[in-house]
């Protein structure tokens, strides 16, 4: 057993079914006679059969793994990108390591996959092959670089030179901490090498947050049984801790786009900036996760070039709002020192209070300028889709609105596709009977997605010192006779900031990094969401008191269940979480110190961008238009 302070993991040995892997792509007898002869001649000329067998075994493991993902992701083998590098006792290129690296590269290319150089610092990869003399070589620059470039959910195949009398199960993998990595297994062993598979977690969690939750404890049987009874497809592993369960569950509700999806559409003619376009299969899975569990996390969906500027203008407007209210002639308010002012903050036309030091900002001079610019560009790009943006009002999205990737993340094609599927669950055998769709100029029962309302970009700004919000849902269930009707209201969240590793210029924020990789922990907080709580039965299990008023015995169980189902996903710039507004959630405390240098008044402030999205017939009763303006 290999353990870290935050999350223990099991190390296990797993032999690869080589025949099954080769069979997935046709037998070698399907190749031409010329190719077969060439392969045999090549093998005959290769003096080191060990290199050949090691390369073949690893390629089989890679092929088998990606073959299993083809149906579940829609990404083919030929679209997969691998990085291969070597470092053996300080020798990065030559000798035994260099020969094995060359042969490994040839085998991977022969199977149709793409290979990028291990020293290419700009290219992301779906998987990586690291060839090392011992685990000390894993601290080389090339090894660290590849681990950083590996996409979330990606796999490292580690080929290690075996030492005499060395036990594979005692190998040290301290450079793969459990907060970032999982599923360490020995794939194959040879006389001189052992091959290990290590997976990067699809989603990290902010383990630094909510210290009042005891996430390191082992989940008790009573808690596990109660959760399994109410939550679908739910299973607690034996001797699993609350934190281990959270890490595993967060990854299960996460979509991890491949390199091919991440580079499918370029958004700039002058820079290497791309936006992720999900496959139809991954869009379908995102919709299923939303319907089943009330939320879905999508890593790297949006280009930070489109989201971070929004975070910047939000903070500009927040700063101007703070000054405007502080200098208000009749009712001055100090948003940053709510206990010291003569008057308490109100909700305003542009901004609503969300407890002390946390505000919901939907409008301001800088936001309106950027909003108008992006919406105009998007309308031009989607000419013919009948998209009309009017100020800060929601936009009606119809079946023929496909979206645009280059103008604004608000109209991202994959987000719109997910929302259409979420709001329009359909049984093909029944949709033909919906003859009421002829009314009001409709096209009849053609099964096409019906319209929904897409809100404008807003932001919740959490300042240093803001506490954990009270747990809540943003909208009620419309009916209470069944556990969960289809979604009528959801939110799209994405950070308006990047998580910084070098905090020299911003010492007020603590972000935990290991070898240049973020562990997910940050003093800036985030949003906690409760798994499966968009269902009435789950929310009742977690929060409802007993009918007889004797609730002492159930209170402890409810608290443990709430801690078990609470996820604290760690989001960086470009990541997205979409959640049903009936899902229980709360903003996590921002424990950053604020501006300690006098150089940046926005230091430590967290702008979480959002879109409110509803069915076309649903109107959120929250309306700020009749309130007093900040300005």
C-alpha positions as CSV (number, residue, x, y, z in Angstrom):
1,X,0.0,0.0,0.0
2,X,1.3,3.4,-1.0
3,X,-0.2,6.3,1.0
4,X,0.0,10.1,1.2
5,X,-1.2,12.3,4.0
6,X,-4.3,13.3,2.0
7,X,-5.3,10.2,0.2
8,X,-4.2,6.6,0.4
9,X,-4.0,4.5,-2.7
10,X,-3.7,0.8,-3.5
11,X,-0.8,-0.4,-5.6
12,X,-1.8,-3.5,-7.6
13,X,-0.4,-5.8,-10.3
14,X,-2.4,-6.0,-13.5
15,X,-1.4,-8.2,-16.4
16,X,-2.4,-7.0,-19.9
17,X,-4.5,-9.1,-22.2
18,X,-2.3,-8.7,-25.2
19,X,-4.4,-10.8,-27.6
20,X,-7.5,-8.8,-26.8
21,X,-5.7,-5.5,-27.5
22,X,-4.3,-6.6,-30.9
23,X,-7.7,-8.1,-31.8
24,X,-9.4,-4.8,-31.3
25,X,-7.6,-3.5,-34.4
26,X,-7.3,-6.6,-36.5
27,X,-4.7,-9.3,-36.5
28,X,-1.3,-8.9,-37.9
29,X,-2.3,-11.3,-40.6
30,X,-4.5,-8.5,-42.0
31,X,-1.3,-6.5,-42.9
32,X,0.2,-6.8,-46.4
33,X,2.8,-9.5,-47.1
34,X,5.3,-6.7,-47.7
35,X,4.7,-5.2,-44.3
36,X,4.9,-8.6,-42.6
37,X,8.2,-9.4,-44.3
38,X,9.6,-5.9,-43.4
39,X,8.6,-6.4,-39.8
40,X,10.3,-9.8,-39.6
41,X,13.5,-8.5,-41.2
42,X,13.5,-5.6,-38.8
43,X,13.1,-7.9,-35.8
44,X,15.9,-10.2,-37.1
45,X,18.2,-7.2,-37.3
46,X,17.3,-6.0,-33.8
47,X,19.9,-7.4,-31.5
48,X,18.1,-6.5,-28.3
49,X,14.9,-8.6,-28.2
50,X,14.2,-7.2,-24.7
51,X,13.6,-3.7,-26.1
52,X,11.3,-5.1,-28.7
53,X,9.2,-7.1,-26.2
54,X,9.0,-4.2,-23.8
55,X,7.9,-1.8,-26.5
56,X,5.4,-4.2,-27.8
57,X,3.9,-4.8,-24.3
58,X,3.5,-1.1,-23.6
59,X,2.0,-0.4,-27.0
60,X,-0.5,-3.2,-26.4
61,X,-1.4,-1.7,-23.1
62,X,-1.9,1.8,-24.6
63,X,-3.8,0.4,-27.6
64,X,-6.1,-1.6,-25.3
65,X,-6.8,1.4,-23.1
66,X,-7.6,3.8,-25.8
67,X,-9.7,1.1,-27.7
68,X,-11.9,0.8,-24.6
69,X,-12.4,4.6,-24.6
70,X,-13.3,4.9,-28.3
71,X,-17.0,4.0,-27.8
72,X,-17.4,6.0,-24.5
73,X,-15.7,9.2,-25.8
74,X,-16.1,9.2,-29.6
75,X,-12.3,9.8,-29.9
76,X,-10.5,7.4,-32.3
77,X,-7.1,5.8,-31.8
78,X,-5.7,7.9,-34.7
79,X,-6.6,11.1,-32.8
80,X,-4.7,10.2,-29.7
81,X,-1.5,12.1,-28.9
82,X,1.3,10.6,-26.9
83,X,4.6,12.0,-25.6
84,X,7.6,9.8,-25.2
85,X,10.8,10.7,-23.3
86,X,13.7,9.0,-21.5
87,X,16.0,9.7,-18.6
88,X,18.3,7.0,-17.4
89,X,20.7,7.8,-14.6
90,X,20.9,11.4,-15.8
91,X,21.4,10.5,-19.5
92,X,18.4,11.9,-21.3
93,X,19.1,10.9,-24.9
94,X,21.8,8.3,-25.4
95,X,22.5,4.7,-24.5
96,X,20.0,2.2,-23.5
97,X,17.3,4.8,-22.7
98,X,17.6,6.4,-26.1
99,X,17.4,3.1,-28.0
100,X,14.2,2.1,-26.0
101,X,12.7,5.5,-26.6
102,X,13.3,5.3,-30.4
103,X,11.8,1.8,-30.5
104,X,8.8,2.8,-28.3
105,X,8.1,5.7,-30.6
106,X,8.2,3.5,-33.7
107,X,5.7,1.0,-32.1
108,X,3.3,3.7,-31.1
109,X,3.3,5.3,-34.6
110,X,2.9,1.9,-36.2
111,X,-0.4,1.6,-34.4
112,X,-1.7,4.9,-35.8
113,X,-1.2,7.2,-32.8
114,X,0.5,10.6,-32.9
115,X,3.7,11.2,-31.0
116,X,5.0,14.5,-29.8
117,X,8.6,15.1,-28.5
118,X,9.1,14.8,-24.8
119,X,10.9,18.2,-24.7
120,X,8.0,20.0,-26.5
121,X,6.8,22.3,-23.7
122,X,3.8,23.5,-25.7
123,X,2.0,20.3,-26.8
124,X,-0.5,18.7,-24.6
125,X,-0.8,14.9,-24.6
126,X,-3.4,12.2,-23.9
127,X,-0.8,9.8,-22.5
128,X,2.9,9.7,-21.9
129,X,5.6,7.0,-21.9
130,X,8.4,7.8,-19.4
131,X,11.6,5.6,-19.6
132,X,13.7,6.0,-16.4
133,X,16.6,4.2,-14.7
134,X,15.0,4.6,-11.3
135,X,12.4,6.8,-9.7
136,X,15.0,9.6,-9.0
137,X,15.0,10.2,-12.8
138,X,11.3,11.2,-12.5
139,X,12.5,14.6,-11.2
140,X,14.2,15.4,-14.4
141,X,13.0,18.5,-16.3
142,X,11.7,16.3,-19.2
143,X,9.7,14.1,-16.9
144,X,8.2,17.0,-15.0
145,X,7.3,18.7,-18.2
146,X,5.4,15.8,-19.6
147,X,3.5,15.3,-16.3
148,X,2.4,18.9,-16.5
149,X,1.3,18.6,-20.2
150,X,-0.7,15.5,-19.6
151,X,-4.5,16.3,-19.9
152,X,-6.7,15.5,-16.9
153,X,-7.6,11.8,-16.9
154,X,-4.5,11.1,-18.9
155,X,-2.2,8.0,-18.4
156,X,1.5,7.7,-17.7
157,X,3.1,4.5,-18.7
158,X,6.3,4.3,-16.7
159,X,9.1,2.0,-17.9
160,X,11.6,1.5,-15.0
161,X,14.9,-0.2,-15.1
162,X,14.7,-3.0,-12.6
163,X,17.5,-3.3,-10.0
164,X,18.8,-6.6,-8.7
165,X,16.6,-8.1,-6.0
166,X,14.2,-5.2,-6.3
167,X,10.5,-5.7,-5.5
168,X,8.1,-3.9,-7.9
169,X,5.6,-3.4,-5.1
170,X,8.2,-1.5,-3.0
171,X,9.0,1.0,-5.7
172,X,8.7,4.7,-4.6
173,X,6.2,6.9,-6.3
174,X,6.3,9.9,-4.0
175,X,6.4,12.2,-7.0
176,X,2.9,11.1,-7.9
177,X,0.9,12.4,-4.9
178,X,-2.6,11.0,-4.4
179,X,-4.2,14.5,-4.6
180,X,-3.3,14.6,-8.3
181,X,-2.7,10.9,-9.3
182,X,-4.5,7.6,-8.9
183,X,-4.6,4.0,-10.0
184,X,-0.9,3.1,-9.8
185,X,-0.6,-0.5,-11.1
186,X,2.1,-2.8,-12.4
187,X,1.2,-3.7,-16.0
188,X,4.1,-6.0,-16.9
189,X,7.5,-7.1,-15.6
190,X,10.5,-8.3,-17.6
191,X,14.0,-9.4,-16.6
192,X,15.3,-5.8,-16.8
193,X,12.2,-3.6,-16.8
194,X,8.9,-3.1,-15.1
195,X,6.0,-1.3,-16.6
196,X,3.6,0.7,-14.5
197,X,0.4,2.7,-15.3
198,X,-0.5,5.9,-13.4
199,X,-3.5,8.0,-14.1
200,X,-3.9,11.7,-13.6
201,X,-7.1,12.5,-11.8
202,X,-9.9,13.8,-14.0
203,X,-10.9,16.3,-11.3
204,X,-9.1,17.6,-8.3
205,X,-10.8,18.9,-5.1
206,X,-10.0,21.8,-2.8
207,X,-9.0,19.8,0.3
208,X,-7.8,23.0,1.9
209,X,-11.4,24.3,2.2
210,X,-14.2,23.5,4.7
211,X,-11.9,22.4,7.6
212,X,-15.0,21.8,9.7
213,X,-15.6,18.6,7.6
214,X,-13.8,15.5,8.7
215,X,-12.8,14.2,5.3
216,X,-10.0,11.9,6.4
217,X,-12.2,9.6,8.4
218,X,-13.3,6.2,7.1
219,X,-16.9,6.0,5.9
220,X,-19.0,4.0,8.3
221,X,-21.3,1.2,7.1
222,X,-24.5,3.0,8.3
223,X,-23.6,6.1,6.3
224,X,-22.6,4.0,3.2
225,X,-25.9,2.0,3.3
226,X,-28.1,5.1,3.7
227,X,-26.4,6.8,0.8
228,X,-26.5,3.7,-1.4
229,X,-30.3,3.4,-0.7
230,X,-31.1,6.9,-2.0
231,X,-28.5,7.6,-4.7
232,X,-28.4,5.9,-8.0
233,X,-25.3,3.9,-9.2
234,X,-23.7,4.7,-5.8
235,X,-21.2,2.5,-4.1
236,X,-18.7,3.1,-1.3
237,X,-15.5,1.1,-1.5
238,X,-14.4,-0.9,1.5
239,X,-12.3,1.2,4.0
240,X,-12.7,4.3,1.8
241,X,-12.3,7.7,3.4
242,X,-14.6,10.6,2.8
243,X,-11.8,12.4,0.9
244,X,-11.1,9.3,-1.3
245,X,-14.8,9.1,-2.1
246,X,-14.9,12.8,-3.0
247,X,-11.9,12.5,-5.3
248,X,-13.4,9.4,-7.0
249,X,-16.9,10.8,-7.3
250,X,-15.7,14.2,-8.6
251,X,-13.8,12.4,-11.4
252,X,-16.9,10.3,-12.2
253,X,-19.0,13.5,-12.9
254,X,-16.2,15.0,-15.0
255,X,-15.8,15.1,-18.8
256,X,-12.1,15.2,-19.8
257,X,-11.7,16.3,-23.4
258,X,-8.9,14.7,-25.5
259,X,-6.1,16.7,-27.1
260,X,-8.0,16.3,-30.4
261,X,-11.2,17.9,-28.9
262,X,-9.1,20.7,-27.3
263,X,-7.5,21.7,-30.6
264,X,-10.5,21.2,-32.8
265,X,-11.2,24.9,-33.5
266,X,-8.7,27.8,-33.5
267,X,-10.1,31.1,-32.2
268,X,-7.3,33.4,-33.2
269,X,-5.6,34.0,-36.5
270,X,-2.5,35.5,-34.8
271,X,-2.0,33.3,-31.7
272,X,-2.1,29.6,-30.9
273,X,-5.4,29.8,-29.1
274,X,-8.0,27.1,-29.4
275,X,-11.4,26.3,-27.9
276,X,-12.5,22.8,-27.1
277,X,-15.3,21.2,-29.1
278,X,-16.6,18.1,-27.5
279,X,-17.5,15.0,-29.5
280,X,-21.2,14.1,-29.8
281,X,-20.5,11.2,-27.5
282,X,-19.0,13.4,-24.8
283,X,-21.9,15.8,-25.1
284,X,-24.3,12.9,-24.6
285,X,-22.4,11.8,-21.5
286,X,-22.4,15.4,-20.1
287,X,-26.2,15.5,-20.4
288,X,-26.5,12.1,-18.7
289,X,-24.4,13.2,-15.8
290,X,-26.4,16.3,-15.3
291,X,-29.7,14.4,-15.4
292,X,-28.4,11.6,-13.1
293,X,-26.4,13.6,-10.6
294,X,-27.4,17.3,-10.9
295,X,-24.0,18.5,-12.1
296,X,-21.3,17.9,-14.6
297,X,-17.7,19.2,-14.7
298,X,-15.9,19.8,-18.0
299,X,-12.2,20.4,-17.9
300,X,-10.6,22.9,-20.2
301,X,-13.8,23.5,-22.2
302,X,-13.2,27.3,-22.7
303,X,-10.2,29.3,-23.8
304,X,-8.9,31.4,-20.9
305,X,-8.4,34.1,-23.5
306,X,-12.2,34.5,-23.4
307,X,-12.9,34.1,-19.7
308,X,-10.1,35.9,-17.9
309,X,-10.8,39.2,-19.6
310,X,-14.4,38.9,-18.2
311,X,-12.9,38.3,-14.7
312,X,-10.8,41.5,-15.1
313,X,-13.7,43.7,-16.2
314,X,-15.9,42.3,-13.4
315,X,-13.2,43.3,-10.8
316,X,-12.9,46.7,-12.4
317,X,-16.7,47.3,-12.0
318,X,-16.6,45.8,-8.5
319,X,-13.9,48.3,-7.5
320,X,-15.9,51.2,-9.0
321,X,-19.1,50.0,-7.2
322,X,-17.3,49.9,-3.9
323,X,-16.1,53.5,-4.3
324,X,-19.5,54.7,-5.6
325,X,-21.3,53.3,-2.6
326,X,-18.7,54.4,-0.1
327,X,-19.2,58.0,-1.4
328,X,-23.0,57.8,-1.8
329,X,-24.5,61.2,-0.7
330,X,-27.5,60.0,1.2
331,X,-26.7,56.4,2.1
332,X,-23.0,55.6,2.2
333,X,-22.1,51.9,2.4
334,X,-18.7,50.2,2.9
335,X,-18.9,46.9,1.1
336,X,-15.5,45.8,2.3
337,X,-16.2,46.7,6.0
338,X,-19.9,45.8,6.4
339,X,-19.7,46.0,10.2
340,X,-18.3,49.5,10.4
341,X,-20.6,51.5,8.2
342,X,-23.6,53.5,9.3
343,X,-25.8,51.7,6.7
344,X,-26.0,48.0,5.7
345,X,-25.6,47.1,2.0
346,X,-28.7,46.6,-0.1
347,X,-29.3,44.9,-3.4
348,X,-29.0,47.3,-6.3
349,X,-29.9,47.4,-10.0
350,X,-26.4,46.2,-11.0
351,X,-25.5,44.1,-7.9
352,X,-27.2,41.9,-5.3
353,X,-25.7,41.0,-1.9
354,X,-24.9,37.4,-1.2
355,X,-23.9,37.7,2.5
356,X,-21.0,39.8,3.8
357,X,-18.0,40.2,1.3
358,X,-19.8,38.3,-1.4
359,X,-21.8,40.0,-4.2
360,X,-23.6,39.0,-7.3
361,X,-22.5,41.5,-10.0
362,X,-24.4,41.4,-13.3
363,X,-23.7,44.8,-14.7
364,X,-21.3,47.7,-14.7
365,X,-19.7,50.1,-17.2
366,X,-16.8,47.8,-18.2
367,X,-19.0,44.7,-18.3
368,X,-21.6,46.4,-20.5
369,X,-18.8,47.5,-22.9
370,X,-17.4,44.0,-23.3
371,X,-20.9,42.5,-23.4
372,X,-22.0,44.7,-26.3
373,X,-18.8,44.0,-28.2
374,X,-18.9,40.2,-27.8
375,X,-22.7,40.0,-28.4
376,X,-22.4,42.0,-31.6
377,X,-19.5,39.8,-32.9
378,X,-21.5,36.7,-32.0
379,X,-24.6,37.9,-33.8
380,X,-22.6,38.5,-36.9
381,X,-21.0,35.0,-36.7
382,X,-24.4,33.4,-36.2
383,X,-26.2,35.3,-38.9
384,X,-29.4,33.5,-39.8
385,X,-29.9,32.1,-36.3
386,X,-32.3,34.9,-35.3
387,X,-30.3,35.6,-32.2
388,X,-31.1,39.1,-30.8
389,X,-29.4,40.5,-27.7
390,X,-31.0,43.4,-25.9
391,X,-28.9,44.9,-23.1
392,X,-28.8,42.7,-20.1
393,X,-31.9,40.7,-21.0
394,X,-31.7,36.9,-21.6
395,X,-31.5,35.6,-25.2
396,X,-33.9,33.0,-26.6
397,X,-31.9,30.1,-28.0
398,X,-33.8,28.1,-30.7
399,X,-33.1,24.7,-32.3
400,X,-31.2,26.3,-35.2
401,X,-28.8,28.3,-32.9
402,X,-25.6,26.3,-33.2
403,X,-23.4,28.8,-31.4
404,X,-20.0,30.3,-32.2
405,X,-16.6,29.5,-30.6
406,X,-14.6,32.5,-31.6
407,X,-16.6,35.5,-30.4
408,X,-17.8,34.7,-26.8
409,X,-17.8,31.8,-24.5
410,X,-21.4,32.5,-23.8
411,X,-22.4,31.0,-27.1
412,X,-19.9,28.1,-27.0
413,X,-21.3,25.3,-29.3
414,X,-20.8,22.5,-26.8
415,X,-22.4,24.4,-24.0
416,X,-25.5,25.1,-26.2
417,X,-25.7,21.5,-27.3
418,X,-25.6,20.3,-23.7
419,X,-28.3,22.8,-22.7
420,X,-30.5,21.8,-25.6
421,X,-30.3,18.1,-24.5
422,X,-30.8,18.9,-20.8
423,X,-33.9,20.9,-21.4
424,X,-35.4,18.6,-24.0
425,X,-35.4,15.0,-22.8
426,X,-37.1,13.0,-25.5
427,X,-38.4,9.5,-26.3
428,X,-38.5,9.2,-30.1
429,X,-41.5,6.9,-29.9
430,X,-43.5,9.5,-28.0
431,X,-42.4,12.8,-29.4
432,X,-44.4,12.3,-32.6
433,X,-47.6,12.6,-30.6
434,X,-46.9,16.2,-29.4
435,X,-49.3,17.8,-31.8
436,X,-49.6,20.9,-29.7
437,X,-46.3,22.0,-31.3
438,X,-48.3,23.2,-34.3
439,X,-49.6,26.1,-32.2
440,X,-48.1,29.6,-32.4
441,X,-46.4,29.1,-35.7
442,X,-44.6,25.9,-34.6
443,X,-43.2,23.2,-36.9
444,X,-45.3,20.4,-35.4
445,X,-44.1,17.3,-33.6
446,X,-40.7,17.1,-35.3
447,X,-38.7,16.2,-32.1
448,X,-36.5,19.3,-32.5
449,X,-35.2,21.0,-29.3
450,X,-37.6,23.6,-27.9
451,X,-36.3,27.2,-27.1
452,X,-34.7,28.2,-23.8
453,X,-33.5,31.4,-22.2
454,X,-29.7,32.1,-22.1
455,X,-28.8,34.8,-19.5
456,X,-26.1,37.3,-19.9
457,X,-22.7,36.8,-18.3
458,X,-22.6,37.8,-14.7
459,X,-20.2,37.1,-11.8
460,X,-20.3,36.2,-8.1
461,X,-17.3,38.1,-6.5
462,X,-16.1,36.6,-3.2
463,X,-13.7,38.8,-1.3
464,X,-11.0,37.7,1.2
465,X,-12.7,37.1,4.5
466,X,-16.0,35.9,3.1
467,X,-17.2,32.8,4.9
468,X,-18.9,29.6,3.8
469,X,-22.4,30.3,2.5
470,X,-25.4,28.7,4.0
471,X,-26.3,25.6,2.0
472,X,-29.1,26.3,-0.4
473,X,-30.8,25.6,-3.8
474,X,-31.4,28.4,-6.3
475,X,-34.8,27.3,-7.4
476,X,-37.7,25.1,-6.1
477,X,-38.9,21.9,-7.6
478,X,-42.0,22.8,-9.7
479,X,-43.9,19.6,-8.5
480,X,-43.5,17.3,-5.5
481,X,-45.3,14.2,-6.6
482,X,-42.2,12.6,-8.2
483,X,-38.6,12.6,-7.2
484,X,-37.1,14.7,-10.0
485,X,-38.8,16.3,-13.0
486,X,-36.6,17.4,-16.0
487,X,-34.4,20.5,-15.3
488,X,-36.1,23.9,-15.8
489,X,-33.2,26.1,-14.5
490,X,-29.5,25.6,-14.4
491,X,-26.3,27.6,-14.0
492,X,-23.0,27.5,-16.0
493,X,-20.0,28.5,-13.8
494,X,-16.4,29.2,-14.9
495,X,-13.6,31.0,-13.1
496,X,-12.7,34.5,-14.3
497,X,-9.1,34.0,-13.2
498,X,-6.1,31.7,-13.5
499,X,-4.7,29.7,-10.6
500,X,-1.2,31.0,-10.2
501,X,1.9,28.9,-9.3
502,X,4.3,31.8,-8.9
503,X,2.7,33.9,-6.1
504,X,5.5,36.4,-5.7
505,X,3.2,39.2,-7.0
506,X,0.2,38.0,-5.1
507,X,1.3,36.6,-1.7
508,X,-2.2,37.0,-0.3
509,X,-3.3,33.8,-2.0
510,X,-2.0,30.3,-1.2
511,X,-2.3,27.8,-4.0
512,X,-0.8,24.4,-3.3
513,X,1.5,23.1,-6.1
514,X,3.7,20.0,-6.3
515,X,6.3,19.8,-9.1
516,X,4.5,22.6,-10.9
517,X,1.1,20.8,-10.8
518,X,-1.8,22.3,-8.8
519,X,-3.2,19.9,-6.2
520,X,-6.6,21.6,-6.3
521,X,-6.2,23.3,-2.9
522,X,-6.4,27.1,-2.7
523,X,-7.3,29.7,-0.1
524,X,-9.6,31.4,-2.7
525,X,-12.3,28.8,-2.1
526,X,-14.7,27.8,-4.9
527,X,-18.2,26.3,-5.0
528,X,-19.3,23.2,-3.1
529,X,-22.0,21.1,-4.7
530,X,-23.9,18.2,-3.2
531,X,-24.0,15.1,-5.4
532,X,-27.5,13.8,-6.4
533,X,-29.2,16.5,-4.4
534,X,-31.4,17.8,-7.3
535,X,-33.6,14.9,-6.2
536,X,-36.3,15.5,-3.6
537,X,-35.5,12.2,-1.8
538,X,-31.8,13.0,-1.4
539,X,-32.3,16.6,-0.2
540,X,-34.9,15.3,2.3
541,X,-32.5,12.6,3.5
542,X,-29.8,15.3,4.1
543,X,-31.7,18.2,5.5
544,X,-35.3,17.3,6.6
545,X,-35.9,16.8,10.3
546,X,-37.9,13.8,11.5
547,X,-41.7,14.3,11.7
548,X,-41.9,13.4,15.4
549,X,-39.4,16.1,16.4
550,X,-37.0,13.5,18.0
551,X,-34.1,14.2,15.7
552,X,-31.1,13.6,17.9
553,X,-30.2,10.2,16.5
554,X,-30.7,11.3,12.9
555,X,-28.8,14.6,13.1
556,X,-25.4,12.9,13.3
557,X,-26.2,10.6,10.4
558,X,-27.5,13.5,8.3
559,X,-24.3,15.5,8.9
560,X,-22.1,12.6,7.9
561,X,-24.2,12.0,4.7
562,X,-23.9,15.7,3.8
563,X,-20.2,15.6,4.2
564,X,-20.0,12.4,2.2
565,X,-22.0,13.8,-0.8
566,X,-20.4,17.3,-0.8
567,X,-17.9,17.8,-3.7
568,X,-15.5,20.7,-3.7
569,X,-14.3,20.6,-7.4
570,X,-11.1,22.6,-8.1
571,X,-11.6,24.7,-11.2
572,X,-9.0,26.6,-13.1
573,X,-9.4,29.0,-16.0
574,X,-11.3,27.3,-18.9
575,X,-13.0,24.7,-16.6
576,X,-16.8,24.6,-16.5
577,X,-19.3,23.3,-14.1
578,X,-23.0,23.1,-15.1
579,X,-25.5,22.3,-12.4
580,X,-29.2,22.0,-12.0
581,X,-30.3,24.9,-9.8
582,X,-32.2,22.5,-7.6
583,X,-28.9,21.0,-6.6
584,X,-27.8,22.0,-3.0
585,X,-24.6,24.1,-3.1
586,X,-22.8,26.9,-1.3
587,X,-19.9,29.3,-1.9
588,X,-16.7,28.2,-0.1
589,X,-15.0,30.7,2.2
590,X,-12.2,32.8,0.7
591,X,-9.5,32.7,3.4
592,X,-7.0,34.7,1.3
593,X,-5.4,37.7,3.0
594,X,-6.3,40.4,0.5
595,X,-4.0,43.1,-0.7
596,X,-0.9,42.9,1.5
597,X,1.4,44.9,-0.7
598,X,-0.6,48.0,-1.5
599,X,-0.2,47.3,-5.2
600,X,-3.4,45.4,-6.1
601,X,-6.7,46.1,-4.4
602,X,-8.2,43.1,-6.2
603,X,-5.7,40.6,-4.7
604,X,-7.4,37.5,-3.5
605,X,-10.9,38.4,-4.9
606,X,-12.5,35.5,-6.7
607,X,-14.7,36.4,-9.7
608,X,-16.8,33.3,-10.6
609,X,-18.5,33.9,-13.9
610,X,-21.9,32.5,-14.5
611,X,-24.8,32.1,-17.0
612,X,-28.4,31.6,-15.7
613,X,-30.2,29.4,-18.1
614,X,-34.0,28.5,-18.0
615,X,-36.7,27.0,-20.0
616,X,-38.3,29.6,-22.2
617,X,-41.5,29.6,-20.1
618,X,-39.8,30.0,-16.8
619,X,-39.1,33.4,-15.3
620,X,-36.8,33.8,-12.3
621,X,-38.7,36.0,-9.9
622,X,-35.5,37.7,-8.9
623,X,-35.6,41.0,-10.7
624,X,-33.2,43.8,-9.9
625,X,-34.3,46.3,-12.6
626,X,-36.5,48.3,-10.3
627,X,-33.8,48.7,-7.6
628,X,-31.6,51.8,-7.1
629,X,-28.5,52.0,-9.2
630,X,-25.1,51.8,-7.7
631,X,-24.1,54.8,-9.8
